[in-house]
Amino acid sequence: MNDDSSTMQFGSITMSSSYGSGTGTGSMFDNKSTFTQLIADENGKGIGSIITDNYDVVYGSMPKKYDEMVLVLDYDNEIPITTIYQLGMLPLKEYRDTTKRITNYEKVELETKRIDYGKICQQEYYLLPASDLYVKNDKGTFDNIANDETKIEDKLRSSVKMRITGIIKPKNENGSNIIKSNVAYTKALTDYLFSYAENSEAVKAQKENKDINILNGLSFKAESNEEKLKNIKQYITSMSLQDKIKMITSFMRSQSGVSQSAKSLDIEKMNDSQLNALIQRFLARIGNDTLTDIYDKYISSGSYDENLKQMGVVNINTPSSIDLYAYSFESKDGISKCIDEYNKTASDEDKIVYTDLVGLLMSSVTTIVNIISYVLIAFVAVSLIVSSIMIGIITYISVLERTKEIGILRAIGASKRNISRVFNAETFIIGLFSGVMGIAISLLMLFPINAVIHAIAENDNVNAFLPVTNALILIALSILLTLIGGIIPSRKAAKKDPVTALRTE
């Protein structure tokens, strides 16, 4: 790794691939375009099936621990140049030259580069939570070391080492919309950061002193001008010489009442004695109103909640937004029902208003499918009625052809019920064989039908199939219809007079 490697803002952490220059800090979720959390499973721990079902692992394995990540390619095995730079795979000079030429609307011809998967997975990255950017000083307050590269590098040496364990890509072009960034981590890292922030020294110190800002030792809210004057004098006294110069210079140049000669003082060329004398004269000449103005503009302490947020503390009980992921249409309907039940008891101001786009789409699709189903059922019903009539006709022809046999059977002692059973058995056998043949032909037709579906949909996940239960029901239905169609002819055969039947040629 070299000093040109970039620093990446990762949630509430700073992430770097080296100890070199360019280290910066990040606030909560600053760089959403590069990093995101993988959707967890139903238990909120592992990786959800929506990820594993729509992405293929092309190298390595999915992340399992909090210090593991995965690189997400697009459908064409590509990732943006910015991500390559942020991962430390592109020299800083080359990246800056390219972005500068693009900014200047110059023609840029980027050559296609191939990066070895193994090299990406061997690279190490350093995770620095936001709370580690606040270090306690000799005065008992905490300093933000975000702009101190030396201290940042020291912190990185003892930080958590992150690595990319695998590289994944969508199974199809539609799957690329599920993970909207190029580097993803598990919920275990989010939980780790939450816990780490709560146990950090800076956060504990701030929670123990809810009324005092641990960054400057001042109270968050000054109740009066007297308290403001006390705070500003205390703050200025504790400031370093360079910080005093920055504050006084900024204030002098922003005030219309300060003379041009005072504004144009070359402070940078003054020695320490001259600077201290200048500051003392300045503070002696300005009044309390001016000091109060300085406090309001430059020393205002912010708030307790803002400090905790900057240190990476997140209150999971008061989220700013909630994302719900349903693993099935039944689960989605359950979420809708929960919202509807809540709205029944909530006031008009607290009611949740939502638009179920999937529900509207599926409702339209369901309506279309139902209409088509009703039409098909009508055609099938007509065909079943016709087939039953034809079976009755066939059975009746069989009765006519076997009239003499019926007479012989009756002559040797067969009853009307026996004659009826002969023809019922015949229709049963016809129904059984026709049902079995229909199922067998349907199963054979599934092969070409599925081939056509796969070719049209360009997806092997959609298949036509015939459940065993449904096949048995269809065979039983075939037998029942043939028996119904043969009832009248079989009864007619049973009622034939034996003498008349024997005379029939």
C-alpha positions as CSV (number, residue, x, y, z in Angstrom):
1,M,0.0,0.0,0.0
2,N,1.2,3.5,-0.8
3,D,0.6,7.0,0.4
4,D,-1.7,7.8,-2.5
5,S,-4.4,5.5,-1.3
6,S,-7.6,7.2,-0.5
7,T,-9.6,7.6,2.6
8,M,-13.3,6.5,2.5
9,Q,-16.1,7.8,4.7
10,F,-18.0,4.8,5.9
11,G,-21.1,5.5,7.9
12,S,-19.9,7.1,11.1
13,I,-16.3,5.9,10.6
14,T,-13.2,6.9,8.8
15,M,-11.8,4.1,6.5
16,S,-8.4,4.2,4.9
17,S,-6.3,1.7,3.0
18,S,-3.0,3.3,4.2
19,Y,-1.4,5.5,6.9
20,G,-0.5,8.1,4.3
21,S,-1.9,11.5,3.5
22,G,-5.4,12.3,2.6
23,T,-7.0,10.9,5.8
24,G,-10.3,12.6,6.5
25,T,-13.3,12.1,8.7
26,G,-16.8,11.2,8.0
27,S,-20.1,11.9,9.6
28,M,-23.1,9.5,9.8
29,F,-23.7,7.9,6.3
30,D,-21.9,10.6,4.3
31,N,-20.9,8.3,1.5
32,K,-24.0,6.3,0.8
33,S,-23.0,5.8,-2.9
34,T,-20.0,3.7,-1.9
35,F,-21.0,1.7,1.2
36,T,-24.3,0.2,2.3
37,Q,-25.5,-2.5,4.6
38,L,-26.7,-5.8,3.2
39,I,-30.3,-6.7,3.9
40,A,-30.4,-9.0,6.9
41,D,-32.3,-12.2,7.1
42,E,-35.6,-12.6,9.0
43,N,-33.8,-12.9,12.3
44,G,-31.8,-9.7,11.7
45,K,-28.5,-11.4,11.9
46,G,-27.2,-13.1,8.7
47,I,-27.7,-12.1,5.0
48,G,-31.2,-12.2,3.6
49,S,-32.3,-14.6,1.0
50,I,-33.2,-11.6,-1.3
51,I,-29.4,-11.1,-1.6
52,T,-28.4,-14.7,-2.0
53,D,-31.1,-15.5,-4.5
54,N,-30.3,-12.5,-6.7
55,Y,-26.5,-12.4,-6.6
56,D,-23.8,-14.9,-7.6
57,V,-20.5,-15.1,-5.7
58,V,-17.9,-14.9,-8.5
59,Y,-14.9,-15.0,-6.1
60,G,-14.4,-15.7,-2.4
61,S,-17.4,-15.9,-0.1
62,M,-20.1,-13.7,1.5
63,P,-19.1,-11.7,4.6
64,K,-20.0,-13.3,7.9
65,K,-18.2,-11.3,10.6
66,Y,-18.4,-7.6,11.4
67,D,-14.9,-6.9,9.9
68,E,-15.7,-8.4,6.5
69,M,-17.2,-6.8,3.4
70,V,-18.1,-7.7,-0.1
71,L,-17.4,-5.9,-3.4
72,V,-20.5,-5.6,-5.7
73,L,-20.0,-5.6,-9.4
74,D,-22.6,-4.7,-12.0
75,Y,-24.1,-7.2,-14.4
76,D,-21.1,-6.6,-16.8
77,N,-18.4,-7.2,-14.1
78,E,-17.7,-3.4,-13.9
79,I,-17.4,-0.9,-11.1
80,P,-16.9,2.9,-11.3
81,I,-13.4,4.4,-11.3
82,T,-14.2,6.4,-8.2
83,T,-14.7,3.1,-6.2
84,I,-11.4,1.8,-7.6
85,Y,-9.7,4.9,-6.3
86,Q,-11.5,4.8,-2.9
87,L,-10.4,1.1,-2.5
88,G,-6.8,2.2,-3.0
89,M,-6.4,0.4,-6.3
90,L,-5.9,3.6,-8.4
91,P,-3.0,6.1,-7.7
92,L,-4.1,9.5,-6.5
93,K,-2.3,11.4,-9.3
94,E,-4.0,9.4,-12.0
95,Y,-7.4,9.8,-10.4
96,R,-7.0,13.5,-10.0
97,D,-5.8,14.0,-13.6
98,T,-8.8,12.1,-14.9
99,T,-11.4,13.9,-12.8
100,K,-9.7,17.3,-13.7
101,R,-10.0,16.6,-17.4
102,I,-13.6,15.5,-17.1
103,T,-14.4,18.7,-15.1
104,N,-12.8,20.8,-17.8
105,Y,-14.9,19.1,-20.5
106,E,-11.9,17.6,-22.1
107,K,-12.1,14.4,-24.2
108,V,-11.1,11.5,-22.0
109,E,-10.4,8.0,-23.3
110,L,-10.2,5.6,-20.4
111,E,-8.5,2.4,-21.1
112,T,-10.1,-0.8,-19.8
113,K,-8.2,-2.2,-16.8
114,R,-8.5,-5.6,-15.2
115,I,-7.9,-6.0,-11.5
116,D,-7.2,-9.4,-10.1
117,Y,-9.9,-10.5,-7.7
118,G,-7.3,-12.0,-5.3
119,K,-5.5,-8.6,-5.1
120,I,-8.7,-6.9,-4.0
121,C,-9.4,-9.5,-1.3
122,Q,-5.8,-9.3,0.0
123,Q,-6.0,-5.5,0.6
124,E,-6.5,-4.4,4.1
125,Y,-8.6,-1.4,5.2
126,Y,-8.7,0.4,8.6
127,L,-11.9,1.3,10.3
128,L,-11.9,4.3,12.6
129,P,-15.2,5.0,14.4
130,A,-16.2,8.7,14.7
131,S,-15.9,8.5,18.5
132,D,-12.1,7.8,18.1
133,L,-11.7,11.2,16.5
134,Y,-12.2,12.8,19.9
135,V,-9.2,12.6,22.2
136,K,-9.0,13.9,25.8
137,N,-6.4,16.7,26.4
138,D,-4.6,17.9,29.5
139,K,-7.4,20.4,30.3
140,G,-10.0,17.7,30.7
141,T,-11.8,18.5,27.5
142,F,-11.8,16.6,24.2
143,D,-10.1,17.7,21.0
144,N,-11.3,16.7,17.5
145,I,-8.2,15.3,15.7
146,A,-9.9,15.0,12.3
147,N,-7.5,17.5,10.7
148,D,-4.4,16.1,12.5
149,E,-3.0,13.6,10.0
150,T,-0.3,12.4,12.4
151,K,-2.8,11.6,15.2
152,I,-5.2,10.0,12.7
153,E,-2.4,7.7,11.5
154,D,-1.6,6.7,15.0
155,K,-5.2,5.9,15.6
156,L,-5.4,3.8,12.5
157,R,-2.6,1.6,13.6
158,S,-4.7,0.3,16.5
159,S,-8.0,0.3,14.6
160,V,-10.0,-2.6,13.3
161,K,-8.7,-4.1,10.1
162,M,-11.4,-4.7,7.5
163,R,-11.1,-6.8,4.4
164,I,-13.1,-7.8,1.4
165,T,-14.0,-11.5,1.6
166,G,-15.8,-11.9,-1.7
167,I,-16.9,-10.4,-5.0
168,I,-20.5,-10.7,-6.1
169,K,-22.6,-9.7,-9.2
170,P,-26.3,-9.8,-10.0
171,K,-27.7,-13.0,-11.6
172,N,-29.6,-10.8,-14.0
173,E,-29.9,-7.1,-14.9
174,N,-32.9,-6.5,-12.6
175,G,-31.0,-7.7,-9.5
176,S,-28.5,-4.8,-9.8
177,N,-31.1,-2.5,-8.1
178,I,-31.1,-4.3,-4.8
179,I,-27.7,-3.3,-3.6
180,K,-27.2,0.3,-4.6
181,S,-23.5,0.6,-3.8
182,N,-20.2,-1.1,-4.7
183,V,-19.1,-2.1,-1.2
184,A,-21.5,-3.8,1.3
185,Y,-21.2,-4.9,4.9
186,T,-23.3,-6.9,7.2
187,K,-25.6,-5.8,10.1
188,A,-22.9,-7.1,12.4
189,L,-20.7,-4.1,11.6
190,T,-23.6,-1.7,12.3
191,D,-24.2,-3.4,15.6
192,Y,-20.5,-3.2,16.4
193,L,-20.3,0.5,15.6
194,F,-23.3,1.2,17.8
195,S,-21.8,-0.7,20.7
196,Y,-18.3,0.8,20.2
197,A,-19.6,4.3,20.3
198,E,-21.6,3.7,23.5
199,N,-18.5,2.4,25.2
200,S,-16.0,5.1,24.0
201,E,-14.4,7.5,26.4
202,A,-15.7,10.6,24.7
203,V,-19.3,9.4,24.7
204,K,-19.2,8.3,28.3
205,A,-17.7,11.6,29.3
206,Q,-20.4,13.5,27.5
207,K,-23.3,11.4,28.9
208,E,-21.9,12.0,32.4
209,N,-22.0,15.8,31.8
210,K,-25.2,16.4,29.9
211,D,-25.1,20.2,30.5
212,I,-21.5,20.7,29.7
213,N,-19.9,20.5,26.2
214,I,-16.9,18.2,26.7
215,L,-15.3,19.8,23.6
216,N,-14.8,23.2,25.2
217,G,-15.9,22.8,28.8
218,L,-18.7,25.3,28.4
219,S,-22.4,24.8,29.2
220,F,-24.6,24.1,26.2
221,K,-27.1,26.8,27.0
222,A,-26.0,30.2,28.5
223,E,-29.0,31.4,30.5
224,S,-27.9,35.1,30.6
225,N,-25.4,37.6,29.1
226,E,-23.4,37.3,32.3
227,E,-23.0,33.6,31.8
228,K,-22.0,34.2,28.2
229,L,-19.3,36.7,29.2
230,K,-18.0,34.2,31.8
231,N,-17.9,31.4,29.2
232,I,-16.2,33.5,26.5
233,K,-13.5,34.7,28.8
234,Q,-13.0,31.2,30.1
235,Y,-12.8,29.9,26.6
236,I,-10.4,32.5,25.3
237,T,-8.1,32.0,28.2
238,S,-7.9,28.3,27.5
239,M,-7.3,28.7,23.8
240,S,-4.0,28.2,22.2
241,L,-2.2,31.2,20.8
242,Q,-2.8,30.1,17.2
243,D,-6.5,29.6,17.9
244,K,-6.7,33.0,19.5
245,I,-5.2,34.6,16.4
246,K,-7.6,32.8,14.1
247,M,-10.6,33.9,16.1
248,I,-9.5,37.5,16.5
249,T,-8.5,37.9,12.9
250,S,-11.8,36.5,11.6
251,F,-13.8,38.7,13.9
252,M,-11.8,41.9,13.1
253,R,-12.2,41.4,9.3
254,S,-15.9,40.8,9.6
255,Q,-16.7,43.9,11.7
256,S,-17.6,47.1,9.9
257,G,-16.6,49.2,12.9
258,V,-13.0,48.1,12.9
259,S,-10.5,50.4,11.1
260,Q,-9.0,49.3,7.8
261,S,-5.5,49.6,9.4
262,A,-6.6,47.0,12.0
263,K,-8.0,44.7,9.4
264,S,-4.8,44.9,7.3
265,L,-2.5,43.9,10.1
266,D,0.0,41.3,8.9
267,I,-0.5,39.0,11.9
268,E,1.4,36.1,10.4
269,K,4.7,38.1,10.6
270,M,4.3,39.0,14.3
271,N,6.2,37.1,17.0
272,D,4.6,35.6,20.0
273,S,5.1,38.6,22.2
274,Q,3.6,40.9,19.7
275,L,0.7,38.6,19.1
276,N,-0.1,38.3,22.8
277,A,0.1,42.1,23.2
278,L,-2.3,42.5,20.3
279,I,-4.8,40.1,21.7
280,Q,-4.6,41.8,25.1
281,R,-5.2,45.2,23.6
282,F,-8.0,43.9,21.5
283,L,-9.8,42.3,24.5
284,A,-9.3,45.4,26.6
285,R,-10.8,47.7,24.0
286,I,-13.9,45.7,23.1
287,G,-16.9,45.9,25.3
288,N,-19.2,43.3,26.8
289,D,-21.6,43.5,23.9
290,T,-18.8,42.6,21.5
291,L,-17.7,39.7,23.6
292,T,-21.3,38.5,23.7
293,D,-21.4,38.8,19.9
294,I,-18.2,36.7,19.6
295,Y,-19.8,34.1,21.8
296,D,-22.9,33.9,19.7
297,K,-21.1,33.7,16.4
298,Y,-18.0,31.6,17.2
299,I,-18.2,29.9,20.6
300,S,-21.8,28.8,20.8
301,S,-21.7,25.2,22.2
302,G,-24.2,23.5,20.0
303,S,-26.3,20.9,21.8
304,Y,-25.9,17.6,23.7
305,D,-27.6,15.6,20.9
306,E,-25.5,17.1,18.2
307,N,-22.3,16.1,20.1
308,L,-23.4,12.5,20.5
309,K,-24.4,12.4,16.8
310,Q,-21.0,13.6,15.7
311,M,-19.4,10.9,17.9
312,G,-21.4,8.2,16.2
313,V,-24.1,7.6,18.8
314,V,-27.4,6.4,17.4
315,N,-30.6,6.0,19.3
316,I,-32.3,3.0,17.7
317,N,-35.5,3.9,19.5
318,T,-35.9,7.1,17.6
319,P,-35.0,6.4,14.0
320,S,-35.3,9.1,11.3
321,S,-36.7,6.5,8.9
322,I,-37.7,2.8,8.8
323,D,-37.2,0.5,5.9
324,L,-39.4,-2.7,5.9
325,Y,-38.4,-5.6,3.7
326,A,-41.1,-8.3,3.0
327,Y,-39.9,-11.8,2.0
328,S,-43.2,-12.8,0.5
329,F,-46.5,-11.3,-0.6
330,E,-48.1,-12.8,2.5
331,S,-45.6,-10.8,4.6
332,K,-46.3,-7.7,2.7
333,D,-50.0,-8.1,3.2
334,G,-49.3,-8.6,6.9
335,I,-47.4,-5.3,7.1
336,S,-50.4,-3.5,5.4
337,K,-52.8,-5.0,7.8
338,C,-50.7,-3.9,10.8
339,I,-50.6,-0.3,9.4
340,D,-54.4,-0.4,8.8
341,E,-55.0,-1.6,12.4
342,Y,-52.8,1.1,13.8
343,N,-54.6,3.8,11.7
344,K,-58.0,2.7,13.2
345,T,-56.9,3.9,16.7
346,A,-54.5,6.7,15.7
347,S,-55.5,10.4,15.4
348,D,-55.6,12.1,12.0
349,E,-52.2,13.7,12.6
350,D,-50.6,10.4,13.6
351,K,-52.1,8.2,10.8
352,I,-49.7,6.5,8.4
353,V,-50.5,7.3,4.8
354,Y,-48.9,5.0,2.3
355,T,-49.2,3.9,-1.3
356,D,-48.9,0.1,-1.9
357,L,-47.5,0.2,-5.5
358,V,-46.9,-3.5,-5.5
359,G,-50.4,-4.1,-4.2
360,L,-51.9,-1.9,-7.0
361,L,-49.8,-3.7,-9.6
362,M,-50.6,-7.2,-8.3
363,S,-54.3,-6.2,-8.0
364,S,-54.3,-5.4,-11.7
365,V,-52.4,-8.5,-12.6
366,T,-54.7,-10.6,-10.4
367,T,-57.7,-9.1,-12.1
368,I,-56.3,-9.9,-15.6
369,V,-55.4,-13.5,-14.5
370,N,-58.8,-14.0,-13.0
371,I,-60.5,-12.9,-16.2
372,I,-58.4,-15.2,-18.2
373,S,-59.0,-18.0,-15.7
374,Y,-62.8,-17.5,-16.0
375,V,-62.6,-17.7,-19.7
376,L,-60.6,-20.9,-19.6
377,I,-62.9,-22.4,-17.0
378,A,-65.8,-21.7,-19.3
379,F,-64.1,-23.4,-22.2
380,V,-63.1,-26.3,-20.0
381,A,-66.7,-26.6,-18.7
382,V,-68.1,-26.7,-22.2
383,S,-65.6,-29.3,-23.2
384,L,-66.4,-31.4,-20.2
385,I,-70.1,-31.3,-20.9
386,V,-69.5,-32.3,-24.5
387,S,-67.1,-35.1,-23.5
388,S,-69.7,-36.4,-21.0
389,I,-72.4,-36.5,-23.7
390,M,-70.0,-38.3,-26.1
391,I,-69.2,-40.9,-23.4
392,G,-72.9,-41.4,-22.9
393,I,-73.4,-41.9,-26.6
394,I,-70.5,-44.3,-26.8
395,T,-71.8,-46.3,-23.9
396,Y,-75.3,-46.3,-25.5
397,I,-73.9,-47.6,-28.8
398,S,-72.2,-50.4,-26.8
399,V,-75.5,-51.3,-25.2
400,L,-77.2,-51.5,-28.6
401,E,-74.4,-53.7,-30.0
402,R,-74.5,-56.0,-27.0
403,T,-78.3,-56.3,-26.6
404,K,-78.3,-60.1,-27.3
405,E,-75.5,-60.5,-24.7
406,I,-77.6,-58.7,-22.2
407,G,-80.5,-61.1,-22.9
408,I,-78.2,-64.2,-22.4
409,L,-76.9,-62.8,-19.1
410,R,-80.5,-62.1,-17.9
411,A,-81.5,-65.7,-19.0
412,I,-78.8,-67.4,-17.0
413,G,-79.8,-65.4,-13.8
414,A,-78.1,-62.0,-13.9
415,S,-80.0,-59.3,-12.2
416,K,-80.6,-55.7,-13.4
417,R,-78.0,-54.5,-11.0
418,N,-75.4,-56.9,-12.5
419,I,-76.1,-55.6,-16.0
420,S,-75.7,-52.0,-14.8
421,R,-72.4,-52.8,-13.1
422,V,-71.0,-54.3,-16.3
423,F,-71.4,-51.0,-18.2
424,N,-70.4,-48.9,-15.2
425,A,-67.2,-50.9,-15.0
426,E,-66.6,-50.3,-18.7
427,T,-67.0,-46.5,-18.3
428,F,-64.8,-46.6,-15.2
429,I,-62.0,-48.2,-17.2
430,I,-62.5,-45.7,-20.0
431,G,-62.3,-42.8,-17.5
432,L,-59.2,-44.2,-15.7
433,F,-57.2,-44.8,-18.9
434,S,-58.2,-41.4,-20.4
435,G,-57.2,-39.6,-17.2
436,V,-53.8,-41.4,-17.0
437,M,-53.1,-40.8,-20.7
438,G,-54.0,-37.1,-20.2
439,I,-51.6,-36.7,-17.3
440,A,-48.8,-38.6,-19.2
441,I,-49.2,-36.4,-22.2
442,S,-49.2,-33.2,-20.0
443,L,-46.0,-34.3,-18.3
444,L,-44.3,-34.9,-21.7
445,M,-45.5,-31.5,-22.9
446,L,-43.9,-29.7,-19.9
447,F,-40.4,-30.1,-21.4
448,P,-41.0,-28.1,-24.6
449,I,-43.3,-25.7,-22.7
450,N,-40.6,-24.9,-20.2
451,A,-38.0,-24.5,-22.9
452,V,-40.2,-21.9,-24.6
453,I,-40.8,-20.1,-21.3
454,H,-37.1,-19.9,-20.5
455,A,-36.3,-18.6,-23.9
456,I,-39.0,-15.9,-23.8
457,A,-38.4,-14.8,-20.1
458,E,-34.6,-15.3,-20.3
459,N,-34.8,-16.7,-16.9
460,D,-34.6,-20.3,-15.7
461,N,-36.4,-19.6,-12.4
462,V,-39.9,-19.6,-14.0
463,N,-41.1,-23.2,-14.7
464,A,-44.4,-24.9,-15.5
465,F,-45.1,-28.0,-13.4
466,L,-47.9,-30.4,-12.5
467,P,-48.3,-31.1,-8.8
468,V,-48.9,-34.8,-7.9
469,T,-52.0,-33.9,-5.9
470,N,-53.5,-32.0,-8.8
471,A,-52.7,-34.9,-11.2
472,L,-54.6,-37.4,-8.9
473,I,-57.5,-35.0,-8.7
474,L,-57.7,-34.8,-12.5
475,I,-57.7,-38.6,-12.9
476,A,-60.5,-38.9,-10.3
477,L,-62.4,-36.2,-12.1
478,S,-62.0,-38.0,-15.4
479,I,-63.4,-41.2,-13.8
480,L,-66.3,-39.3,-12.2
481,L,-67.3,-37.7,-15.5
482,T,-67.3,-41.0,-17.4
483,L,-69.4,-42.7,-14.7
484,I,-71.9,-39.8,-14.9
485,G,-72.0,-40.0,-18.7
486,G,-72.6,-43.8,-18.5
487,I,-75.4,-43.7,-15.9
488,I,-78.3,-43.4,-18.3
489,P,-77.1,-46.0,-20.9
490,S,-76.3,-48.5,-18.1
491,R,-79.8,-48.2,-16.6
492,K,-81.4,-48.5,-20.0
493,A,-79.4,-51.7,-20.6
494,A,-80.5,-53.1,-17.2
495,K,-84.2,-52.5,-18.0
496,K,-84.2,-54.4,-21.3
497,D,-86.6,-57.3,-21.4
498,P,-84.6,-60.6,-21.6
499,V,-87.0,-62.2,-24.2
500,T,-86.9,-59.2,-26.5
501,A,-83.1,-59.0,-26.1
502,L,-82.6,-62.6,-27.1
503,R,-84.6,-62.1,-30.3
504,T,-82.4,-59.2,-31.3
505,E,-80.1,-59.9,-34.2
